[in-house]
Amino acid sequence: MHNTLLTLLLVVSVLIIIAVLMQPAKTDNAAGSLTGGTSELFSKQKPRGFEAFMQKVTTVLGVLFFVLALILEYISAH
């Protein structure tokens, strides 16, 4: 049981890395820091399409990672 959960944790870890690397980059340029980012104040929109999908996948994998880690800790303590 412990080895199976540990293998699942490693697989989820690799999938999290891949999911984070596949997300589109949000570039902040120097002009945004000089102007205080006011140009982005009104341009904030919900992510759509691929970006929204990748955010959901990353969230699910993150929750799964922590649940597996807690289960492994509980098993190793008992």
C-alpha positions in Angstrom: 0.0 0.0 0.0 2.8 2.4 0.9 4.7 1.7 -2.3 1.6 2.2 -4.4 0.8 5.5 -2.8 4.4 6.6 -3.1 4.4 5.8 -6.8 1.2 7.7 -7.3 2.7 10.7 -5.4 5.7 10.7 -7.8 3.5 10.5 -10.9 1.4 13.4 -9.6 4.5 15.4 -8.9 5.7 15.0 -12.5 2.3 15.8 -13.8 2.2 19.0 -11.7 5.6 20.1 -13.1 4.3 19.4 -16.7 1.1 21.3 -16.0 2.9 24.3 -14.6 5.3 24.4 -17.5 2.5 24.2 -20.1 0.7 27.3 -18.7 1.0 30.4 -20.7 3.4 33.0 -19.4 2.1 36.2 -17.9 4.8 38.7 -18.7 5.1 41.9 -16.7 7.2 44.6 -18.4 9.0 47.5 -16.8 6.3 50.0 -17.9 3.8 48.2 -15.7 5.9 48.6 -12.7 6.6 52.3 -13.4 2.9 53.2 -14.0 1.7 51.1 -11.1 -0.1 48.7 -13.3 -3.0 50.9 -14.0 -3.2 49.7 -17.6 -4.0 46.2 -16.3 -6.7 47.5 -13.9 -9.5 47.4 -16.4 -8.1 44.6 -18.6 -8.5 41.8 -16.1 -10.6 39.0 -17.5 -11.4 35.5 -16.6 -9.1 33.0 -18.3 -10.8 31.1 -21.1 -10.0 28.0 -23.1 -6.7 26.3 -22.7 -5.5 28.7 -19.9 -8.6 28.0 -17.8 -8.3 24.2 -18.4 -4.6 24.2 -17.3 -5.5 26.2 -14.1 -8.1 23.6 -13.2 -5.8 20.7 -13.9 -3.0 22.3 -11.8 -5.5 22.9 -8.9 -6.8 19.3 -9.0 -3.2 17.9 -9.1 -2.1 20.2 -6.3 -5.0 19.0 -4.1 -4.3 15.4 -5.0 -0.6 15.8 -4.2 -1.4 17.1 -0.7 -4.0 14.5 0.0 -1.6 11.7 -1.1 1.2 13.3 1.1 -1.0 13.4 4.1 -2.2 9.8 3.6 1.4 8.6 3.2 2.4 10.5 6.4 -0.5 8.9 8.3 0.4 5.4 7.1 4.1 5.8 7.9 3.2 7.1 11.5 1.1 4.0 12.2 
